Every structure is written in C-alpha cells, then in structure tokens.
Amino acid sequence: MKINVLEIRPAGYAWLLNRFKLAAMPNSHSSYVAATGSRQRKVQDGRVEDIYPLQYWPGKTIGDHLEFALKYDGVNLGSLKIIFDAVAEDELVPYIESKPTGKYARRIWFLFEFLTDHRLPIDDLSRGNYIEALEPDLYYTLSRSEKSRRHRVINNLLGPKEFCPIVRKTEKLGKMDQTDFRERCEKIVESYPPQLLRRALSYLYNKETKSSFEIENIKPNASRTQKFMASLEMARQQDFCNNQSLIALQNQIVDPRFADKDYRTVQNYVGQTIAYQNELIQYVCPKPEDLPDLMRGLLTSHRVMMTGDVSAMVHAAVVAYGFIFIHPFEDGNGRIHRFLIHNIFSLKGVVPEGLMFPVSAVMLNNQESYNDSLESFSRPLGQLVEYSLDELVQMTVHNETAHWYRYIDMTSQVEALYDFVIQTIDSELIEELRFLANYDSTKKAIQDVIDMPDRQIDLFIRICLQNNGRLSINKRKSHFDFLSEDELISLENIMGENYTQLS
C-alpha cells in the first residue's frame, strides 16, 4: 500500500527534535504515526523506522513524546541531553507531577537531573517501588548500582554523566552472552604442548605489535617494537585505565619527540591532505577543554564496570572505543585503543593464562570492517560539528560538542569487537598455533637430514616460506652453498609436506 506522507506525523524523538529545531546523532529507532493504515516497519543499515496506526499518537505535550520516546524509540542519552537543555521547566514539571509513580515519568525526571545537573522543583518521592533507569532486558547494565532515593530509581547506567555509553541487547549480542570465550580458547590449546604455547605467546605478542602499527601505516624500529611488546606483557599484570598509566604508555610507544606530559591542549582531527590547503576531514576530536571531564568519565565508567558484573566484551569495547573517540593524545591513540582491549580482557579473565588474542591482526585483515566500526560514530558526528581551518590547517570548533562524545550508543562497536574476537579465536589463533607446530616438525625433520645450526635452519625455513617453499639460486649461493643436490631436494620436500599451502 502506498503511504501518503502528508498523513504521517513524527513522534517520540523525531517530534521532539523537530519541535526544538535540534540536530542529533541518528537513533537506532525512529517513530511516526499515520492517520490511516496499519503498523509498518522499514529496516535499513541497522536502523528501524516504524509507522504506527493513529491510536498510538501520544499527544501534544513534551511529556507525552518523551514517554513515547523511552517506550518505543529507546534510551538515547545524547538526544535527551539536548532536548532537556531546550525544554522549559514549566513544560516538564506538570507532566512528572501528574504521574508520581509512573515508571517513564520517573525515568524522565531522573535522566533530566542526571544529564543537566539541574534539580527540578519537585519534592522527593516517598512511596513506590524502586525501578531501574535502564531495563536490563533491553540494555547492558550494572548489576550493582546506586539508588537515587529522590526518584526511587536504581542508577544502573554504565557510567557517570561525564561519560555514559549505551549498549543495546541485540540478537547478535545475545549469542555473545551465550559464548564462553575462555573455554573456547582452552579447547583449542589443549592439544598443544606447554613449551609450544610458551613460544606462541612471544610470537603472538610480536604479531599483535606489528599489526597494530601496520593498521596506521607505521613501520616501527626494533626499539619501539620491543617497548610495545613489553607493554602488552604488562597488560596482564596491571590496570592501565588511569591517567598516569595511560600517559606513561603513550610515552613508551610513540617517538620520544611526540611524547605527551598530559592530555592534549590543542584541537585535533583525523584527516588527509588532498591538495594544498585542502584537507579531507574524517574525524573531529573533542575540544581540548572537554578532555579532563571526558577522560574522568571514561575511567570512572571502567571502574564501575569492573565491579558491576558487565560482560567483558561490552566493557572492552566501551573503554577501547571510548578512548579512541575521545582521542586524548596527539599521537598513539589508535595503538592505545587496541592495547586497552587486551588490558580489559586480561583484567576480566577472558584469555587463558599464557595466551593472548591477536585482535589487531584480524582488524588489519578486515580493515574495512574495522573502519566501519569507527565510522559508524565518526561519519554522522561530522554532520553536527561546526569547524574552520586556518591557513596553517589548524582547526577551531565553533559549537558545543562534548555531549556527543559523552553519550554514545556503542552497540555497533560491541558487535564489531565480538566479530573480531570470534574470528581471532576460530581462525587467527588456530592458524598461528598450527604454523608453530608445523615449524617445529619441519625443523626436526630438517635436522634428521642434515645437522645444521638452529640459526641456519630458521633462515632456511624463513627464506623458503617467502618463496613458495623453494630456495632460490641466489639465496643458495649466498647462504646454503654447502647443501648437496639431494639434501636440497629433501629439505624442499619437507617444506612442502609440512606447509601444504605451498604445494
């Protein structure tokens, strides 16, 4: 049936944003009410648009549409923040007072005071059961939470007002909740000897380090590589989610000339030069004056999730992606962002002792998906930030933007990290362990043919792996002229047998 758009009115967030002429980050759900017809749904790029029949029309007041928004569109803290900043007290207070024990009215009241830090002229509630700020069936929440006696609301949000992400419980993340990642790993490694696993850990640290740098097209020298590997080893032993540790980590992994003593004090952005004084801006970072609050909020969010029984995948995604979106340093933000995934997984006991997930290697091999996980936030944000560039390509941001970085729906980032980790365990980790096992058997077989020094055997295997299992004439002359023809044929056959992908 063809829809007459003239008979359709926005409702919920769409109505409220239109009412106050506000621009916002797109919500996962938007609502409209039609004068005729039945309910219709459109799903595109993960976003849902519902057209409801006339009986769903909430009414004409701000309170009516706020209640409708929470009920049908979900909790969007970023939109609520700018709506609450625009609404007059006398438009909101009568609605809340008319429903003193209503769950949606109490949530609106609580969220208003939480987001605006402004106390409405309403008496504290003295009766009624406590309700949760977020419904645990629909959102990831803290299991141990503070109670607001004033509103009789349990504050189970994932962070403070300075940084408070939302993660919705989707069908995909429902599967994540049923997955025991540690057990999945333990089943994979149980068939390998302990000595190989000890070597594998060093190998995985090295691979993770190289991949994390390569994602940013950086070729680190040996010293920077070793420093980053040393940091990865420390990720299992200490919590890096504090100012001092993050600054020390940044100093360790970047060129010493670009080491920061504190969070950045200049406006930063991610982009590339197209031509002289022509920049393609891909991401505008928060204003430097907003960083102290944002980082304090992020680190507080980490602490409450540590004690709040939050899924390790949700916790790691919130902290790691929250960090990269806040972009607190001049350099090294991307590497620290990926490092924090390992740190949280270790703190939460996701990874078995003596093992690590080479997540960056999977991100590198799936760079489009990784970029999508970043751009799902950065792309719509770019439509809301007003900025200018001077002749030195220095940026100035002209509007208030802090709330967009404070209140992010991180559902898509959690889903992306879940995909990366599953692929890491089921593909990357298995392949790396198999490679090392093959390496050991290849090395032993070569030693049975000729008693070469270990260093020479390692060099032979490495050269052959780079040349489809064969030793080139030049490499033979320069490094292995002592091999007889029969010995060379035997060694190349061993390579083919142990690395079947070469044959």
C-alpha positions, 0 to 999 in steps of 0.5 A: 500500500502506498503511504501518503506522507502528508498523513504521517506525523513524527513522534517520540524523538523525531517530534521532539527534535523537530519541535526544538529545531535540534540536530542529533546523532541518528537513533537506532529507532525512529517513530511516526504515526499515520492517520490511516493504515496499519503498523509498518516497519522499514529496516535499513543499515541497522536502523528501524523506522516504524509507522504506527496506526493513529491510536498510538499518537501520544499527544501534544505535550513534551511529556507525552513524546518523551514517554513515547520516546523511552517506550518505543524509540529507546534510551538515547542519552545524547538526544535527551541531553539536548532536548532537556537543555531546550525544554522549559521547566514549566513544560516538564514539571506538570507532566512528572507531577501528574504521574508520581509513580509512573515508571517513564515519568520517573525515568524522565525526571531522573535522566533530566537531573542526571544529564543537566545537573539541574534539580527540578522543583519537585519534592522527593518521592516517598512511596513506590517501588524502586525501578531501574533507569535502564531495563536490563532486558533491553540494555547492558547494565550494572548489576550493582548500582546506586539508588537515587532515593529522590526518584526511587530509581536504581542508577544502573547506567554504565557510567557517570554523566561525564561519560555514559555509553549505551549498549543495546541487547541485540540478537547478535549480542545475545549469542555473545552472552551465550559464548564462553570465550575462555573455554573456547580458547582452552579447547583449542590449546589443549592439544598443544604442548606447554613449551609450544604455547610458551613460544606462541605467546612471544610470537603472538605478542610480536604479531599483535605489535606489528599489526597494530602499527601496520593498521596506521601505516607505521613501520616501527624500529626494533626499539619501539617494537620491543617497548610495545611488546613489553607493554602488552606483557604488562597488560596482564599484570596491571590496570592501565585505565588511569591517567598516569598509566595511560600517559606513561604508555603513550610515552613508551610507544610513540617517538620520544619527540611526540611524547605527551606530559598530559592530555592534549591542549590543542584541537585535533582531527583525523584527516588527509591532505588532498591538495594544498590547503585542502584537507579531507576531514574524517574525524573531529576530536573533542575540544581540548577543554572537554578532555579532563571531564571526558577522560574522568568519565571514561575511567570512572565508567571502567571502574564501575564496570569492573565491579558491576558484573558487565560482560567483558566484551561490552566493557572492552569495547566501551573503554577501547572505543571510548578512548579512541573517540575521545582521542586524548593524545596527539599521537598513539591513540589508535595503538592505545585503543587496541592495547586497552582491549587486551588490558580489559580482557586480561583484567576480566579473565577472558584469555587463558593464562599464557595466551593472548588474542591477536585482535589487531591482526584480524582488524588489519585483515578486515580493515574495512570492517574495522573502519566501519566500526569507527565510522559508524560514530565518526561519519554522522558526528561530522554532520553536527560539528561546526569547524574552520581551518586556518591557513596553517590547517589548524582547526577551531570548533565553533559549537558545543560538542562534548555531549556527543562524545559523552553519550554514545550508543556503542552497540555497533562497536560491541558487535564489531569487537565480538566479530573480531574476537570470534574470528581471532579465536576460530581462525587467527589463533588456530592458524598461528598455533598450527604454523608453530607446530608445523615449524617445529616438525619441519625443523626436526625433520630438517635436522634428521637430514642434515645437522645444521645450526638452529640459526641456519635452519630458521633462515632456511625455513624463513627464506623458503616460506617467502618463496613458495617453499623453494630456495632460490639460486641466489639465496643458495649461493649466498647462504646454503652453498654447502647443501648437496643436490639431494639434501636440497631436494629433501629439505624442499620436500619437507617444506612442502609436506609440512606447509601444504599451502605451498604445494 
